Amino acid sequence: MNHKKAFIKEIVMIILALILVSVLFYIAVGGLQKEGKGFFGFLDGILKKITGTKEQATASDIKDCAIKRYYWSANKANFRDEASIVIEGQGNCDGKQVEVYTYADLRFSTDPGQKYEPAPTFKNNNIILKWYVYPRSTFNFRGYYFTYKFGNDGKRSDNLEVQ
């Protein structure tokens, strides 16, 4: 009987230890990582310092910079033509990064998009990204567009019509 009680006591202690470890793991990784804290947030910061990766703009970073205009360098293009993505900043934008994604505008499905890596950086208050029109199936295709995200601001461009 004493062996049975000791065994149950050990099982309860193991369960309590697992619950404690789970709670500590959630706090260190899940709960605090969202705010850039915790162990993995710390490691992420070290990796960004080593690799030279810059942080995306936050609301406090962009208070003196705003997106003034964003557009394609042309309204229409042929396959294999260059059509640049242009993002103009207003204020003190130099050195700040913007997330940019390109998409095919499809009638009956969704394009997952392609993210520019590393994130483009303002220079002389402008970002100009060279982009080449590549062939797509014409059945479902209506052109290309891009989106940007800058702090809390994000927009979708007009379509680049492909001839």
Secondary structure, DSSP 8 states (H G I E B T S, - for coil): -HHHHHHHHHHHHHHHHHHHHHHHHIIIIIIHHTTT-HHHHHHHHHHHHHHT------TTTTTTEEEEEEEES-SEE-TT-B--EEEEEEES-TT-B-EEEEEEEESSS----EE-SS--B-BTTEEEE--B-----SSSEEEEEEEEEETTEEEE---BEE-
